[in-house]
Amino acid sequence: YIEVIDRQSEKLRKLTEDLVEASKASSGAISVNKEVLDIGELINQSVGEFSEKLEAAEIVPVINLPEKEVFVCADGRLLWRVFDNLIQNIIKYAQTGTRAYFDLSEEDKNAVLTIKNISKEPLNMTAEALMERFVRGDASRNSEGNGLGLSIAKSLTELCGGTFELSLDGDLYKVKISFPETEN
């Protein structure tokens, strides 16, 4: 009983923290400290941080970066949280034995990161519905997620001056994050 209570109290603590963060992010009540960042390096660091969990989930990350460094002006701490939320979603919800793609490109003076993976469960909803708070991709999911990650990631991306788009094509889950490029 103590283990169950401990596990449930931890879930409640996490939900409370995520609710506060979602509220702050959507209202703009988070301090944003923009700096010039090498977004490719941040992608490599983020994926590297989760390499053991990705391996345990049998998901192979494939990172495609341009030959040269790509710089954006954003808050590294907030952008780290965006990547953290997206990679956590891949670990929880991607089909075992597949790849997750992290493709960085330059388009019209913008740095564009596209993250793609195949969902383990059918995504029987629209991308707009999946972006809503407290919504998860499949009603039968019983994992530890609370449905706030994408909403938080979108709000934090926008606070940093970027755009966040989610699209679904069958079981293909695709997030596109764009920031204006800047000089180092």
Residue pairs with C-beta under 8 A, 6 or more apart in sequence:
11 144
11 146
14 144
14 146
15 146
18 146
18 148
18 149
18 152
19 148
21 30
21 148
21 152
22 133
22 148
22 151
22 152
22 155
23 29
24 30
25 151
25 152
25 155
25 156
25 159
26 151
26 155
28 159
30 78
30 156
30 159
32 75
32 78
32 159
32 160
33 75
33 77
34 73
34 74
34 75
34 160
34 161
35 73
35 74
35 75
35 76
36 71
36 72
36 73
36 182
36 183
36 184
37 71
37 72
37 73
37 74
37 76
37 79
38 69
38 70
38 71
38 184
39 70
39 71
39 72
39 74
39 79
39 104
39 111
39 113
39 179
40 65
40 66
40 69
40 70
40 104
41 69
42 76
42 79
42 80
42 83
43 63
43 65
43 83
43 102
43 104
43 113
44 63
44 65
46 80
46 83
46 84
46 87
47 54
47 61
47 63
47 87
47 102
50 87
50 88
50 91
51 61
53 91
54 60
54 61
54 87
54 90
54 91
54 100
57 90
57 91
57 94
57 96
58 96
58 97
59 90
59 91
59 94
59 96
59 97
59 98
59 99
59 100
59 117
60 98
60 99
60 100
61 99
61 100
61 101
61 102
62 99
62 100
62 101
62 102
63 102
64 101
64 102
64 103
64 104
65 104
66 104
66 105
66 106
69 184
70 104
70 106
70 111
70 181
71 111
71 181
71 182
71 183
71 184
72 111
72 162
72 179
72 180
72 181
72 182
73 161
73 179
73 180
73 182
74 160
74 161
74 162
74 179
75 159
75 160
78 156
78 159
78 160
79 156
79 157
79 160
81 152
81 153
81 156
82 153
82 156
82 157
82 160
82 164
82 177
85 149
85 150
85 152
85 153
86 115
86 149
86 153
86 175
87 100
88 149
89 145
89 149
89 150
90 100
90 115
90 117
92 143
92 144
92 145
93 119
93 120
93 121
93 137
93 141
93 143
93 145
93 173
94 100
94 117
94 118
94 119
94 120
94 173
95 117
95 118
95 119
95 120
95 171
96 120
98 117
98 118
99 117
100 115
100 116
100 117
101 114
101 115
101 116
101 117
102 113
102 114
102 115
103 113
103 114
103 115
103 116
104 111
104 112
104 113
104 114
105 111
105 112
105 114
106 112
106 181
107 178
109 180
109 181
110 178
110 179
110 180
110 181
111 178
111 179
111 180
111 181
112 176
112 177
112 178
113 176
113 177
113 178
114 174
114 175
114 176
114 177
115 174
115 175
115 176
115 177
116 172
116 173
116 174
116 175
117 172
117 173
118 171
118 172
118 173
119 137
119 171
119 172
119 173
121 137
121 138
121 140
121 141
122 138
122 171
123 130
123 137
123 138
123 168
123 170
123 171
123 173
124 138
125 135
125 137
125 168
126 168
127 166
127 167
127 168
129 135
130 137
130 150
130 166
130 168
131 150
131 151
131 154
131 166
132 147
132 151
133 147
133 148
133 151
134 146
134 147
134 148
135 147
136 145
136 147
137 173
150 166
153 164
153 175
154 164
154 166
157 163
157 164
157 177
158 164
160 179
161 179
161 180
162 177
162 178
162 179
163 176
163 177
163 178
164 175
164 176
164 177
165 175
165 176
165 177
165 178
166 173
166 174
166 175
166 176
167 174
167 176
168 174
